[in-house]
Amino acid sequence: MPQKVAVVGCGNWGKNLLRNFAHLGALAVACDANEENLRLIKTEFKAIRVTNSFESILVDETVEAVVVATPSDTHFELARKSLTSGKHVYVEKPLASSN
């Protein structure tokens, strides 16, 4: 059975990732700060949950992996929080904007 994935950041690139993980049967949650993005995602992917709370993903035991597709200056912190919460992590490049 595929791992259950949360995609964080549902902008242009995040929408591609949502589609791919849904096709694999692994998509569980979409997370975005933009309520309009979440509304559109819910109409396309009816079987998934949507949230604007990243923290809710970190405590959700059904989510095994987090995909970070947010602006690059947020990648490191979101990945760090996901890893320390016991999640597998995929980060769109770059991982960090400085050394």
C-alpha positions in Angstrom: 0.0 0.0 0.0 1.4 3.4 -0.9 2.5 5.8 1.9 0.0 8.6 2.6 1.5 11.9 1.6 0.7 15.5 2.4 1.6 18.1 -0.2 2.4 21.5 1.4 2.3 24.4 -1.0 -0.3 24.0 -3.8 0.8 26.7 -6.2 2.0 26.1 -9.8 4.5 23.3 -9.0 2.5 22.0 -6.0 -0.4 21.3 -8.3 1.8 19.0 -10.5 2.9 17.1 -7.4 -0.7 16.8 -6.2 -1.7 15.3 -9.5 1.2 12.8 -9.5 0.8 11.6 -5.9 -3.0 11.3 -6.5 -2.3 9.2 -9.5 -0.1 6.9 -7.3 -2.9 6.6 -4.8 -0.7 8.2 -2.1 -2.2 11.6 -1.7 -4.0 12.2 1.6 -3.8 15.9 2.4 -3.2 19.2 0.6 -2.0 22.1 2.6 -1.8 25.8 1.5 -2.2 29.2 3.1 -4.4 30.3 0.1 -8.0 29.4 0.7 -8.9 29.8 -3.0 -6.2 27.2 -3.9 -7.7 24.8 -1.4 -11.2 25.3 -2.7 -10.0 24.5 -6.3 -8.0 21.5 -5.1 -11.0 20.1 -3.2 -13.1 20.3 -6.4 -10.5 18.3 -8.4 -9.4 15.8 -5.7 -12.6 15.0 -3.8 -11.2 12.2 -1.8 -8.5 14.2 0.0 -8.5 16.5 3.0 -7.4 20.1 2.7 -6.0 22.3 5.4 -4.3 25.6 5.9 -2.5 24.3 9.0 0.9 22.9 8.5 1.0 22.0 12.2 -2.0 19.7 11.8 0.0 17.6 9.3 2.8 17.2 11.7 0.6 15.6 14.3 -1.5 13.6 11.9 -0.5 10.0 12.3 -2.1 8.9 9.0 0.4 11.2 7.1 3.7 9.3 6.6 5.4 11.8 4.3 5.5 15.5 3.6 6.1 17.0 0.2 7.4 20.6 0.5 6.5 22.8 -2.5 6.4 26.2 -0.9 8.5 29.3 -1.6 12.2 28.3 -1.4 13.0 30.5 1.7 10.6 28.2 3.7 11.9 24.8 2.5 14.5 24.2 5.2 12.3 25.1 8.2 9.3 23.1 6.9 11.5 20.1 6.1 13.2 20.3 9.5 9.9 20.4 11.3 8.6 17.5 9.2 11.7 15.3 9.9 11.6 16.0 13.6 8.0 15.0 13.6 8.9 11.6 12.2 7.8 12.1 8.6 9.6 11.2 5.4 10.3 14.4 3.4 10.5 15.3 -0.3 11.6 18.9 -0.9 11.5 20.8 -4.1 14.9 22.3 -4.8 16.6 24.1 -3.3 16.6 22.7 0.2 18.1 26.0 1.6 18.9 29.4 0.3 22.2 29.7 2.1 25.0 27.5 3.7 
